[in-house]
Amino acid sequence: MHHIFDNPGPHPLPTARCRLCRKWFDCFPRRRGENAEINSCFEDRRRIDLDVCQAHFQRLREVSGLPEAPYQYMERELLSQLCEAMEFYSNVLEFSFSLHGEGRSLYRFSYSYPHLTRHSLPHVHAMITACIRELAPDVEALLNRLLNPAHPPLVEQLLWGFDADPQHWRLKLYFQFPQGMEELKGLFLKHFLRDTVFPGSPASLEKLHLLGVDFSRDGIRGIKLYEMHEFLATDTLRPTFEKHPLLGALLDGPCAEGMHDVLFIRRIEAPGSQNMPEPSEVDFSLWKNGLTHEDLRRYLPSDAKRRLDDALCPLEGRHWSANRFSVALSDVEKMNLYYYLLDPPA
C-alpha cells in the first residue's frame, strides 16, 4: 500500500504485453522474463474489473458476518472513485487480512490518493470524507481537522483504510512523506502530536515514510510511525529479525543477502511520550524481495499455515497477488498479508 508509485528507473521493452494493461507501453512488469506475468504486473495503469472488486467486498462481508449497511454505501462510493482513478492508476486499492492467534480479520483494505497537488487537495479531502461518512460519522470532524495541515510537497500521498474486526474496529488515515525534508517533518509532527517529544536531531526523521492514525468509533486510538529503508543488509537486520522465527528463517534462506523495501513500525501509545518507541512491527515488500505467499508458508509452523490457508479461502477463484507482509515482533502469531486483485475487465 505504501509506495508503489516510486519510479524504479527505465525498463527495457517487454517481450509480451500482459492482459491487464490496455496498451503496450503501459506494460512494464517488475519481474521480467520471456513473457509478462499476470502476477508480476504492478503498473500504475493496470486495469482491474470493478464488478470483481464489488463481489469480493461482498464475499468478505459475508464470511465476516457484517451487515450490508453501512459498508455497501462505502463500497459504492469507493469503487466509483476507483472507476475514475483507473484512467491513471489502479493499484490504489489494496486488500489485506490480519491473523492474531485464532482470531482473524478479513474485511480490511486501504485506498490511496497519490501525487497530491494543492489543486487536487480539496477534492481528495471531499472524497475521503464521502467514503467514511457512514462508517464513522462521529470522527468525521476530527479527521477533517487532521487533514487540514497536510499539504504537498511535504505530504505527497494520502491514504485511508478500514478494519472491520469487531474486537479491533479501526478507521485508518495515513500521511505519506518523501525522503528528506527532516525539518518540515519535525514541524508537522510537533503540530500533529503536540506535547510528544522525539529525541535526537531532525535528521532522525529523514526516513520517516508514513504517519498512521488509527481511529475508533469515537476518537483517536493510536498513532504509528513508519520508517522506510530501501535496502538493509542481513547483518543490520538480524538483531531485530532473529527475535521472530519467520523473519530469521527468511534471512537464513531466500533473503540471505538482506531485504529490500523494509518498514519499521513504531507505535506511540500515549501523547506526551518523551522517548522514541522501539519498533513493534516489521513490514516488507514480497515482490521486491522475490517472495510469494507460498514462500512464507514454507517457513511457517503447521498451525500458522492452517490459519493462513483458511484466510485465503475468500480468494478462491480470483486472480490476485500478495504484495506485502507484516508481523509483530513481540507476538509470533500476529501477521498481516496485503494483496491486490488482478482480474482484468472482461
C-alpha positions in Angstrom: 0.0 0.0 0.0 2.8 2.4 0.8 4.9 3.4 -2.1 4.0 1.5 -5.2 4.3 4.6 -7.3 8.0 5.1 -6.8 9.9 5.2 -10.1 12.3 2.3 -10.2 14.1 3.6 -13.3 13.8 2.9 -17.0 12.6 -0.5 -18.2 13.5 -2.4 -21.4 10.6 -3.1 -23.7 8.7 -6.2 -22.5 8.6 -9.2 -24.8 4.9 -9.6 -24.4 2.0 -7.5 -23.2 0.1 -9.0 -20.3 -3.7 -8.8 -20.5 -4.0 -6.5 -17.6 -2.7 -3.4 -19.4 -4.6 -1.6 -22.0 -1.7 -0.6 -24.2 1.7 -2.0 -25.0 3.6 1.0 -23.4 1.6 0.5 -20.2 3.0 -2.9 -19.6 6.3 -3.0 -17.7 6.2 -5.8 -15.2 8.8 -5.5 -12.4 9.8 -9.1 -12.6 10.7 -9.7 -16.2 11.1 -13.0 -18.0 10.3 -14.1 -21.5 6.7 -13.2 -21.1 4.9 -10.7 -18.9 3.4 -12.5 -15.9 -0.1 -11.7 -14.6 1.2 -11.9 -11.0 4.1 -9.6 -11.8 2.1 -6.7 -13.2 2.1 -3.7 -10.8 1.8 -1.0 -13.3 0.1 2.2 -12.2 -2.3 1.9 -15.2 -3.1 -1.8 -14.8 -6.8 -2.4 -15.4 -9.0 -4.4 -12.9 -12.6 -5.5 -13.0 -14.7 -3.3 -10.7 -17.5 -5.9 -10.7 -15.0 -8.4 -9.3 -14.0 -5.9 -6.7 -17.6 -5.4 -5.6 -18.2 -9.2 -5.5 -15.0 -9.6 -3.4 -16.2 -6.9 -0.9 -19.5 -8.8 -0.7 -17.7 -12.1 -0.1 -15.6 -10.6 2.7 -18.7 -9.1 4.3 -20.5 -12.4 4.2 -17.6 -14.5 5.7 -17.1 -11.8 8.3 -20.8 -11.7 9.3 -21.1 -8.0 8.5 -24.4 -6.2 7.6 -24.8 -4.6 4.3 -25.2 -1.1 5.8 -23.1 1.0 6.2 -20.5 -1.0 4.3 -22.3 -1.2 1.0 -22.7 2.6 0.8 -18.9 3.0 1.4 -18.1 0.3 -1.2 -20.2 2.0 -3.9 -18.5 5.4 -3.2 -15.0 3.8 -3.1 -15.5 1.9 -6.4 -16.9 5.0 -8.1 -13.7 6.8 -7.2 -11.7 3.9 -8.4 -13.5 3.9 -11.7 -12.5 7.5 -12.3 -8.9 6.9 -11.0 -8.2 4.0 -13.3 -7.6 6.3 -16.2 -4.3 7.0 -14.4 -3.7 4.2 -11.8 -5.5 1.3 -10.2 -3.1 0.0 -7.6 -4.6 2.4 -5.2 -7.0 -0.2 -3.7 -5.1 -2.8 -1.6 -6.9 -5.5 0.4 -5.4 -7.3 3.4 -6.2 -9.7 6.2 -4.9 -10.0 9.7 -4.3 -13.1 11.8 -3.8 -12.9 15.6 -3.9 -16.2 17.4 -7.2 -18.0 16.4 -8.7 -14.6 15.7 -8.7 -13.1 12.2 -10.0 -10.0 10.3 -10.7 -10.4 6.6 -12.6 -7.2 5.8 -9.6 -4.9 5.6 -8.3 -2.6 2.9 -6.6 0.7 2.2 -7.1 3.2 -0.6 -4.6 5.9 -1.6 -4.6 9.2 -3.4 -1.1 9.6 -4.9 0.6 12.6 -6.5 -1.1 15.2 -4.3 -1.2 18.8 -5.5 -2.6 21.9 -3.9 -5.2 22.0 -6.6 -6.3 18.4 -6.0 -6.2 18.5 -2.2 -9.8 19.8 -1.5 -11.2 17.2 -3.9 -9.2 14.4 -2.2 -10.5 15.6 1.3 -14.0 15.5 0.0 -13.6 12.0 -1.4 -12.2 10.7 1.8 -15.0 12.3 3.8 -17.6 10.8 1.4 -16.3 7.3 2.0 -16.1 7.4 5.8 -19.2 9.4 6.5 -21.5 6.4 7.0 -18.8 4.3 8.7 -17.7 6.7 11.4 -19.8 9.9 11.5 -18.6 10.8 15.0 -14.9 11.1 13.8 -15.6 13.0 10.6 -14.9 16.4 12.1 -11.7 15.2 13.8 -10.5 13.6 10.7 -11.0 16.8 8.7 -9.1 18.8 11.3 -6.1 16.4 10.9 -6.3 16.6 7.1 -6.1 20.5 7.0 -2.4 20.9 7.6 -1.4 18.0 5.2 -0.2 19.8 2.2 2.2 18.9 -0.6 5.1 18.8 -1.1 5.6 17.5 2.4 2.6 15.2 2.2 2.9 13.5 -1.2 0.1 11.0 -0.7 -2.9 10.5 1.5 -4.3 7.1 2.3 -7.2 5.8 4.3 -8.1 2.3 5.3 -10.5 0.3 7.3 -10.5 -2.9 9.5 -13.9 -4.3 10.4 -12.6 -6.7 13.1 -15.3 -6.4 15.8 -12.6 -6.7 18.5 -10.3 -4.1 16.9 -12.6 -1.9 14.7 -10.4 0.8 13.1 -10.6 3.5 10.6 -7.1 4.4 9.5 -5.6 7.6 8.0 -2.0 7.8 6.6 0.2 10.7 5.6 3.0 9.7 3.2 6.2 11.8 3.1 9.1 11.9 0.7 12.7 11.2 1.6 14.4 14.0 3.4 12.6 17.2 4.5 13.6 16.5 8.1 12.8 19.9 9.5 9.4 20.1 7.9 8.5 16.6 9.1 9.6 17.6 12.6 7.3 20.7 12.5 4.4 18.6 11.1 4.8 16.1 13.9 5.1 18.8 16.5 1.9 20.3 15.3 0.2 17.0 15.0 1.4 15.3 18.2 1.6 18.4 20.3 3.5 17.5 23.5 5.1 14.4 22.2 8.9 14.8 22.1 11.3 13.0 19.8 15.0 12.8 21.0 17.8 13.4 18.6 18.3 15.7 15.6 15.8 16.3 12.8 18.0 14.0 10.7 16.4 11.1 12.6 13.2 11.8 10.7 14.9 11.5 7.3 13.5 8.0 6.7 10.0 8.7 8.1 7.8 7.5 5.3 4.3 7.3 6.8 2.4 8.7 9.8 -0.6 6.5 10.5 -3.5 7.4 12.7 -6.0 4.7 14.0 -9.5 5.8 14.9 -12.0 4.0 17.0 -15.7 5.0 16.7 -15.3 7.9 19.0 -11.8 9.3 18.5 -8.1 8.6 18.0 -7.0 5.1 19.1 -3.3 5.1 18.3 -0.5 6.7 16.2 2.2 4.8 14.2 5.4 6.0 12.6 6.7 4.0 9.6 10.4 4.3 8.9 11.4 3.1 5.4 14.6 1.5 4.2 15.1 0.7 0.6 17.6 -2.0 1.4 19.1 -3.4 4.6 21.9 -6.0 4.7 21.5 -9.2 6.7 23.9 -8.1 9.5 21.8 -5.0 10.0 18.5 -6.9 10.1 19.5 -9.9 12.2 19.5 -8.3 15.7 15.8 -7.4 15.1 14.7 -10.2 12.8 16.1 -13.1 14.8 13.5 -12.3 17.5 10.9 -13.7 15.1 11.1 -17.3 13.8 9.7 -16.5 10.3 11.9 -13.4 9.8 15.0 -15.3 11.0 14.2 -18.2 8.6 13.9 -15.7 5.7 17.3 -14.3 6.4 18.8 -17.8 6.5 17.1 -18.7 3.3 15.8 -16.6 0.3 16.9 -13.3 1.8 20.4 -14.2 2.9 21.9 -11.0 1.5 19.4 -8.7 3.0 15.9 -7.3 2.2 14.5 -4.5 0.0 11.7 -2.2 1.0 11.5 -2.7 4.7 9.3 -0.6 7.0 9.9 -0.5 10.8 6.7 0.5 12.6 6.8 2.3 15.9 3.6 2.8 18.0 3.1 5.9 20.1 0.9 4.7 22.9 0.2 8.0 24.7 0.5 11.7 23.9 3.4 13.4 25.7 5.8 10.5 25.3 9.4 11.6 25.9 11.1 8.7 24.1 11.1 7.4 20.6 9.5 3.9 20.9 11.2 0.8 19.7 9.8 -0.9 16.6 6.9 -3.1 17.4 6.2 -4.4 13.8 8.1 -5.0 10.6 6.5 -4.7 7.2 8.2 -5.6 3.9 7.6 -6.0 0.2 7.2 -9.5 -1.1 7.6 -8.8 -4.8 10.6 -6.6 -4.4 12.3 -9.4 -2.5 11.3 -12.1 -5.0 8.9 -13.7 -2.5 5.3 -15.0 -2.7 2.8 -16.1 -0.1 3.9 -19.7 -0.9 7.4 -18.8 0.2 6.1 -17.6 3.5 4.1 -20.8 4.0 7.3 -22.8 3.7 8.7 -21.2 6.8 5.5 -21.1 9.0 4.7 -23.7 11.6 1.9 -26.0 10.6 -0.8 -24.3 12.8 0.1 -20.9 11.2 -0.1 -22.4 7.7 -3.6 -23.7 8.5 -4.7 -20.2 9.7 -3.2 -18.6 6.6 -4.9 -21.1 4.3 -8.3 -20.5 5.9 -7.9 -16.8 5.5 -7.1 -17.3 1.8 -10.4 -19.1 1.1 -12.3 -15.9 0.1 -9.8 -15.5 -2.7 -10.6 -18.8 -4.3 -11.4 -18.3 -8.0 -9.8 -14.9 -8.1 -6.6 -13.7 -9.8 -4.6 -12.0 -7.1 -1.1 -11.3 -5.9 0.4 -10.8 -2.5 2.2 -7.5 -2.2 3.4 -7.0 1.3 3.6 -8.9 4.6 4.0 -7.6 8.2 4.5 -9.3 11.6 4.5 -8.1 15.2 8.0 -8.6 16.7 6.6 -9.4 20.2 3.8 -11.7 19.0 4.7 -14.5 16.7 1.1 -15.3 16.0 0.2 -11.9 14.6 0.7 -11.3 10.9 -0.9 -9.3 8.1 -0.9 -10.2 4.3 -1.6 -7.4 1.8 -2.8 -8.2 -1.7 -4.1 -6.9 -5.0 -6.9 -8.2 -7.1 -5.7 -8.7 -10.7 -8.8 -9.7 -12.6 -8.8 -7.6 -15.8 -12.1 -6.2 -17.2 -13.9 -8.7 -19.3 
